[in-house]
Amino acid sequence: MDVKFLDTYALVEISKSNPRFNYLFESDFVVLDLTLAELYTVLLRESGKDLADLWCKKLENFSTSASLPILIKAVNYRYENKKQNLSFFDCVGYIFAKENGMNFVTGDKEFKDKEGVEFIKK
């Protein structure tokens, strides 16, 4: 079974029914509570509370939390790669995915050539 980790970028595209990303919603995937919080923020700002609530409800059963060691590794990864201007949320997701043997699915160009990334262009 190939479980994928979906980052906020991928989730936003799924919420917009982007055909390049829709298949992901049918696959085995995981998101972090932090990722859902970031998604909620984006959808609230761009589309309003109703859509943000709807997608949070749809995804809550696929959500898990990151442990403190994962969070610390993510902070260190971000610091070590500070010239790339990576977001904290993306670093947590990327480290979580790597630590759990998952592909990190994103369309963020900063992660395009990184190990363990399934990059999907918008």
C-alpha positions as CSV (number, residue, x, y, z in Angstrom):
1,M,0.0,0.0,0.0
2,D,1.4,3.4,-1.1
3,V,0.2,6.0,1.4
4,K,0.8,9.6,0.4
5,F,1.2,12.7,2.5
6,L,-0.8,15.6,1.0
7,D,0.4,19.1,1.7
8,T,-1.7,22.2,1.7
9,Y,-0.9,23.0,-1.9
10,A,-2.3,19.6,-3.0
11,L,-5.4,20.0,-0.8
12,V,-6.2,23.4,-2.1
13,E,-6.0,22.1,-5.6
14,I,-8.3,19.2,-4.7
15,S,-10.8,21.6,-3.2
16,K,-10.7,23.5,-6.5
17,S,-11.4,20.3,-8.4
18,N,-8.2,20.5,-10.3
19,P,-8.1,17.3,-12.4
20,R,-4.3,17.0,-12.0
21,F,-4.9,16.5,-8.2
22,N,-8.4,14.9,-8.0
23,Y,-7.1,11.3,-8.1
24,L,-5.2,11.9,-4.9
25,F,-8.5,12.1,-3.0
26,E,-9.2,8.5,-4.1
27,S,-5.8,7.2,-2.9
28,D,-4.6,6.3,0.5
29,F,-3.4,9.5,2.1
30,V,-2.6,11.3,5.4
31,V,-2.6,14.9,6.4
32,L,-1.4,16.6,9.6
33,D,-3.6,18.6,11.9
34,L,-1.2,21.5,11.2
35,T,-1.8,21.0,7.5
36,L,-5.6,21.1,8.0
37,A,-5.2,24.3,10.0
38,E,-3.2,25.9,7.2
39,L,-5.8,24.7,4.6
40,Y,-8.6,26.1,6.8
41,T,-6.8,29.5,6.8
42,V,-6.3,29.5,3.0
43,L,-9.9,28.5,2.3
44,L,-11.3,30.9,4.9
45,R,-9.4,33.8,3.3
46,E,-10.1,32.8,-0.4
47,S,-13.6,31.2,-0.2
48,G,-15.2,31.8,3.2
49,K,-16.0,29.9,6.4
50,D,-18.5,27.5,4.9
51,L,-16.0,26.0,2.4
52,A,-13.3,25.9,5.0
53,D,-15.6,24.1,7.4
54,L,-16.7,21.7,4.7
55,W,-13.1,20.6,3.7
56,C,-12.0,20.4,7.3
57,K,-14.9,18.0,8.0
58,K,-14.1,16.0,4.8
59,L,-10.5,15.6,5.8
60,E,-10.6,15.2,9.6
61,N,-10.6,11.4,9.5
62,F,-7.4,11.4,7.4
63,S,-5.7,13.7,9.9
64,T,-3.1,12.9,12.5
65,S,-0.7,15.0,14.7
66,A,3.1,15.3,14.5
67,S,5.1,14.3,17.5
68,L,7.5,16.7,19.1
69,P,10.6,15.0,17.7
70,I,9.1,15.4,14.2
71,L,8.5,19.1,14.9
72,I,12.0,19.6,16.1
73,K,13.5,17.8,13.1
74,A,11.3,20.0,10.9
75,V,12.6,23.2,12.6
76,N,16.2,22.0,12.1
77,Y,15.5,21.1,8.4
78,R,14.1,24.5,7.8
79,Y,17.0,26.2,9.5
80,E,19.5,24.1,7.6
81,N,17.8,25.1,4.3
82,K,17.0,28.7,5.2
83,K,18.2,30.0,1.8
84,Q,15.3,28.1,0.2
85,N,12.7,30.0,2.3
86,L,10.7,26.9,3.1
87,S,7.5,27.3,5.2
88,F,7.4,25.7,8.6
89,F,4.2,23.8,7.7
90,D,5.8,22.3,4.6
91,C,8.9,21.3,6.5
92,V,6.8,19.5,9.1
93,G,4.9,17.7,6.4
94,Y,8.0,16.8,4.5
95,I,9.8,15.4,7.6
96,F,6.7,13.6,8.7
97,A,6.3,11.9,5.3
98,K,10.0,11.0,5.2
99,E,10.0,9.5,8.7
100,N,6.9,7.5,7.9
101,G,8.0,6.2,4.5
102,M,5.4,8.2,2.5
103,N,5.7,10.3,-0.6
104,F,5.2,14.1,0.1
105,V,2.8,15.3,-2.5
106,T,3.0,18.9,-3.4
107,G,3.2,21.4,-6.2
108,D,5.4,23.8,-4.3
109,K,8.5,24.5,-6.5
110,E,10.8,24.5,-3.5
111,F,10.3,20.8,-3.1
112,K,10.3,19.8,-6.8
113,D,13.7,18.0,-6.8
114,K,13.8,16.7,-3.2
115,E,13.9,13.1,-2.3
116,G,10.6,11.4,-1.6
117,V,8.5,14.1,-3.3
118,E,5.7,13.5,-5.8
119,F,5.7,16.9,-7.5
120,I,2.5,17.8,-9.5
121,K,2.5,21.0,-11.4
122,K,-0.7,23.1,-11.2
